[in-house]
Amino acid sequence: MDKKDICYTTYVDILKRELVPAMGCTEPIAIAYCSAKARSVLGTLPDEVYLKVSGNIIKNVKSVIVPNSGGRRGLAAAAAIGILAGDETRELEVLSGVTDEAARGLGAYMEKTGFTVIPVETPYLLDMAVEVKKDGHTARVRIAQEHTNVIEIQRDGETLFEKAVKEDGAQDGPDYGMLTIERIYDFAVTADLEDVREILDRQIEYNTAISQEGLREDYGANIGRILLEEYGDSVENRLKAVAAAGSDARMNGCDLPVIINSGSGNQGMTASLPVIEYAREKQCGREQLYRALLISNLMTLHQKTGIGRLSAYCGAVSAGAGAGAGIAYLDGGDLTVLAHTLVNALAITSGIVCDGAKASCAAKIAAAVDAGVLGYKMYKTGRQFYGGDGLVAKGVENTIRNIGRLGKDGMRETDKEIIRIMTE
């Protein structure tokens, strides 16, 4: 792909926009960011906090441990630590500078402050507004569609900032509609790596570090460690274990940052860590690894564009399929092999639902990575799923379109029922 091609520059812009660091699960971190921003607008620590949030925010914040919160979970904890000690200028790393003293004071602050959670009906699955009050003064900050997409700021009823919300796609940024499997492959194998080296080096460094932490220490259900202890040291098992271990740590309070994909740290780790581990096993050069990561990351983003940031559809499925394609590339696979790997993987695990961020995400990640690897090995041995087999259609883009329709439209009522069950 020519560097002057609009697709080339768009793909680089997409990678810069998407592969960014976040500390902690992105939904509670977005609450912390929104709350820290509201406190900043108010100009003082509030004594009343109102959290008006969509059902998907409730679902994804309910069970995950908030970093630097003393093991606390939930909306109030995320908002409180953001207000008390968050640095809103750091966005998704808002809690990275929390001191031990501030963390120790969190319990006392929560006891004397009123936190009220108000579920709201909204057309946006990702929607949150934080309203804070103190001594007759008020401030309000609202975020919608993307985790740091501030659409409204008010102080004492006066609107200081406001912008429209786009119904679909990126709110302010490159055209994701330019993503196709064929163009992604062309970009990945021809890209000037100096244009993406810094982005990918950071992904390799950050995500490897949290994976190693998850394997070393006791986090959640320890899925990564269980896989290694019970299923051995084969490369196929390690691919699952390294990704699961990162999620073990991240879902259970680890304060190490990760590089996200599609607004999700779990998806960022799933798309990258198995590819990194396979490249290490095969002793691939850095250039090969970079190109495989371009394939995995961009194919994951392409799949998620039709589904959206939040859904009842587990995003690890998309990332596991993307990782399978990256692994296939490292093994010498061409565009045809990668496309069939992706389709096969989606046919295997596209029924996994998202019931919020929590410890079991690590096990779902392991299943998604397994499907990605199996999808590749199927095609490698002359086997595949064909158009008409369930949601599989002839042509990879048609299959991706079907999965997007399932995740965004078909599972809308499923999403509502999941939220009802979780909040009863």
Number of C-alpha atoms within 10 A of each C-alpha: 17 13 13 8 9 12 20 22 14 17 23 17 16 19 19 15 15 19 22 22 23 25 24 31 30 23 30 30 29 29 35 33 33 34 33 29 27 31 27 16 19 21 14 16 18 23 15 16 26 19 24 20 25 21 24 26 24 24 23 22 26 20 19 26 28 31 28 24 23 15 13 19 19 18 26 23 25 28 27 25 30 28 28 22 22 30 21 21 11 14 22 28 25 26 28 20 13 18 12 11 9 17 16 13 14 20 16 9 18 17 9 10 14 15 19 14 14 15 15 14 12 13 11 18 21 23 23 31 25 26 25 27 22 15 9 6 14 22 26 28 25 25 23 23 24 22 23 18 18 20 16 17 23 19 20 14 11 11 12 12 12 13 10 8 17 12 10 12 19 19 14 9 11 18 15 17 10 15 19 17 22 14 15 23 25 16 22 22 19 13 20 14 15 8 14 17 14 12 18 23 12 16 24 21 12 17 28 22 15 25 25 16 19 28 22 14 13 13 23 21 17 24 29 30 22 15 20 17 11 9 13 12 13 9 15 17 19 23 26 29 33 32 35 36 35 33 38 33 30 33 26 26 23 23 18 21 21 32 26 26 28 26 27 25 28 29 27 29 33 38 36 31 28 33 29 25 22 21 21 14 12 11 11 14 11 14 12 17 25 25 23 28 29 28 29 33 29 27 28 28 27 25 27 26 21 22 25 23 20 26 24 27 27 23 31 31 32 32 32 35 38 38 37 33 36 36 29 29 25 21 15 9 17 14 17 13 18 30 24 23 33 31 29 28 30 26 21 19 22 21 15 16 20 21 21 25 25 22 23 18 21 31 22 24 30 29 19 31 34 24 26 32 26 19 29 31 18 16 19 15 8 7 13 18 21 16 15 9 10 9 19 21 18 14 13 22 17 15 20 26 19 16 25 20 14 20 26 20 15 15 16 15 11 17 24 15 13 18 20 12 10 13 11 5
